[in-house]
Amino acid sequence: MLAKMIAEFAYEEILRPQPAPATASDAYRLPVDEELTVRFRARRGAYGHWIVDPDSLGDDLDPLAFLSRAHGLLGLSSHTAGHYIRELTATLTADAHLLASGLPAAELAELGYAELEGHMEGHPWLVANKGRLGFSTTDSARWSPEARTPRQLPWIAVRKGLAAYSGVPALAQPHRLYARELAPATLLGFHHALRSRGLSPEGYLYLPVHPWQWDETIAPLFASSLAGDDIVPLPSDGDLRLPQQSIRTFLNTSRPDRHTVKLPLAILNTLVWRGLPTERTHAAPAVTAWVQGLRERDPFLADECRVVLLGEVASVAVTHPVYDALSEAPYQYRELLGCIWREPLAPYLGPDEHARTLAALIHTDADGRAFTAELVARSGLEPRVWLGRLFAALLPPLLHFLYRYGTVFSPHGENAIVVFDERDVPVRLAVKDFVDDVNVSEQRLPELDTMPADVRGVLLTEPPAFLTQFIHSALFVGVFRYLAPLCEDQLGVPEDTFWSLVRAEIDRYHHRFPELKARFELFDLLTPRIERLCLNRNRLHLDGYRDRSERPHAAVHGTVSNPLHGP
């Protein structure tokens, strides 16, 4: 963690290590105070990346002691430093559990999509990536991804009016969703629970709820709604569900053909409180219908790329009777209760296909073996050829949505899923999480004229020059920045070659669609420099731990050289 802390803080220019050329070309020194100078070895990578050798740091300093001594150098208030140490400690605790229970890369390669998620280490860019403020040790043991324990979720009934249902056309009415998701006996049991109180089932909507959220947030903050039978507790549907890396998303392990559910969780993890914004929750199915419609009407996306867009096909959004009327209230209080049902991945996979999140490709096991190196070995392909297949699977659909439709996802390691064939060769891309991470061009394009008003009203818009940042920062900086040095170290593919393969795939797309030349210039991925988006700066300098009325966005600090620029 200390190596990661120095590397990421140096990348964001929170710290500025100094070369120490008297010892070696890769030697650096970091003066902390009058008595402490941290010395280490590091090499630099694309986008200004730092690869710090953890063995060069020695054993005399740990990350908590470093932060305590360096908080002045880091520009932290004592208030922020105190809370940040708590997040770091929780992260270290989770990391220790992952290390103690980890599997070799060869065994990880045999796991299914849902099971592999429980072995991932979290966001590579954020240092305190498993802070989970609000969770106790017992909560983490029960509900964290690394606990790898499927559990049942209770359900509740919420009176219509307080709750609103939304679905794609095939699930336009809630009874269609419930008929698919719930066994007939379970649904009858829910009806009976309401009728036994003298309540009509026709006046309610059903949704699962996270047990932690029920205890900590719903029961105390919706007390009047419970007292008035606007919210009625129900039993579990009996299915076991496994928390994924996003911690609030659960895959159904009892019935993999049933939907994944995404639930609000009032914990502060990484940059934000992990709730579900009411307006976006309600709009999720409309966004899904629009985005999937673009794919279905485009032969390149549907037939050539065969990209999978895991739709958020139904939702129940529940307003709080007081908080939702307070527009300036902390946003965490306007994201308290609801559910999004997302299409499961399994039905989209062919009989010989299997899937892993993109985050898996930058995972290394306890012995230091990269998961990607294991997959390349299994494929039988030369590493450069395998990487070329990876980029050919990932980039064309993302580029097509950007250039043709002025639309971007946030294809970071958790949202982007790589589909592999039976030889572990990448063949296509799946994308999830539309409600939070689809953005469209602020500049009007003809292809966006058919966007429904309810979708336009909820999607964030960005200037064309910034829209490319969602690919640069989420995919290239957020994943490839770490994958490239791994491939150099373990596959013998130099970093320059890695980025030339990425550039070659972009050029290939440009040659395939010359009619979009004006869009290539409008959405310029090949500009000499890009803005440096910063994630750790948000916590340390911009937001700290204060309440906000709106969710924070990544900070921007200076620029970095673009490795995709030039020939």
HELIX and SHEET records of a PDB file:
HELIX    1   1 LEU A    2  TYR A   11  1                                  10    
HELIX    2   2 ALA A   46  GLY A   48  5                                   3    
HELIX    3   3 PRO A   54  LEU A   57  5                                   4    
HELIX    4   4 PRO A   63  ALA A   70  1                                   8    
HELIX    5   5 SER A   78  ALA A  100  1                                  23    
HELIX    6   6 ALA A  105  LEU A  108  1                                   4    
HELIX    7   7 TYR A  113  GLU A  117  1                                   5    
HELIX    8   8 THR A  137  TRP A  143  1                                   7    
HELIX    9   9 PRO A  145  ALA A  147  5                                   3    
HELIX   10  10 PRO A  169  LEU A  171  5                                   3    
HELIX   11  11 PRO A  174  GLU A  181  1                                   8    
HELIX   12  12 PRO A  184  ARG A  195  1                                  12    
HELIX   13  13 PRO A  201  GLY A  203  5                                   3    
HELIX   14  14 PRO A  211  GLN A  213  1                                   3    
HELIX   15  15 TRP A  214  ILE A  218  3                                   5    
HELIX   16  16 ALA A  219  LEU A  221  1                                   3    
HELIX   17  17 ALA A  223  ALA A  227  1                                   5    
HELIX   18  18 THR A  278  GLU A  296  1                                  19    
HELIX   19  19 PRO A  299  PRO A  299  1                                   1    
HELIX   20  20 PHE A  300  CYS A  305  3                                   6    
HELIX   21  21 TYR A  323  ALA A  325  5                                   3    
HELIX   22  22 TYR A  331  ARG A  334  5                                   4    
HELIX   23  23 ALA A  346  TYR A  348  5                                   3    
HELIX   24  24 LEU A  358  ILE A  362  5                                   5    
HELIX   25  25 PHE A  371  SER A  379  1                                   9    
HELIX   26  26 PRO A  383  TYR A  405  1                                  23    
HELIX   27  27 PHE A  434  ASP A  437  1                                   4    
HELIX   28  28 PRO A  446  LEU A  448  5                                   3    
HELIX   29  29 ALA A  453  ARG A  456  1                                   4    
HELIX   30  30 PRO A  464  LEU A  467  1                                   4    
HELIX   31  31 GLN A  469  ILE A  471  1                                   3    
HELIX   32  32 HIS A  472  PHE A  480  3                                   9    
HELIX   33  33 ARG A  481  LEU A  491  1                                  11    
HELIX   34  34 GLU A  495  ARG A  512  1                                  18    
HELIX   35  35 PRO A  514  LEU A  516  5                                   3    
HELIX   36  36 LYS A  517  LEU A  522  1                                   6    
HELIX   37  37 ASN A  536  ARG A  537  1                                   2    
HELIX   38  38 ASN A  538  LEU A  542  3                                   5    
SHEET    1   A 4 GLN A  18  PRO A  19  0                                        
SHEET    2   A 4 ALA A  27  PRO A  31 -1                                        
SHEET    3   A 4 THR A  37  ARG A  44 -1                                        
SHEET    4   A 4 TRP A  50  VAL A  52 -1                                        
SHEET    1   B 8 ALA A 163  GLY A 167  0                                        
SHEET    2   B 8 GLU A 312  VAL A 318 -1                                        
SHEET    3   B 8 LEU A 337  ARG A 342 -1                                        
SHEET    4   B 8 THR A 260  LYS A 262 -1                                        
SHEET    5   B 8 THR A 249  ASN A 252 -1                                        
SHEET    6   B 8 ILE A 231  PRO A 243 -1                                        
SHEET    7   B 8 ARG A 151  ARG A 159 -1                                        
SHEET    8   B 8 TYR A 204  PRO A 208 -1                                        
SHEET    1   C 2 LEU A 265  ASN A 269  0                                        
SHEET    2   C 2 VAL A 272  ARG A 274 -1                                        
SHEET    1   D 4 VAL A 308  LEU A 309  0                                        
SHEET    2   D 4 PRO A 426  VAL A 431  1                                        
SHEET    3   D 4 ALA A 416  PHE A 420 -1                                        
SHEET    4   D 4 HIS A 354  THR A 357 -1                                        
SHEET    1   E 3 THR A 407  VAL A 408  0                                        
SHEET    2   E 3 ASN A 439  SER A 441 -1                                        
SHEET    3   E 3 LEU A 460  GLU A 462  1                                        
SHEET    1   F 2 ARG A 529  CYS A 534  0                                        
SHEET    2   F 2 ALA A 555  SER A 561 -1                                        
END                                                                             
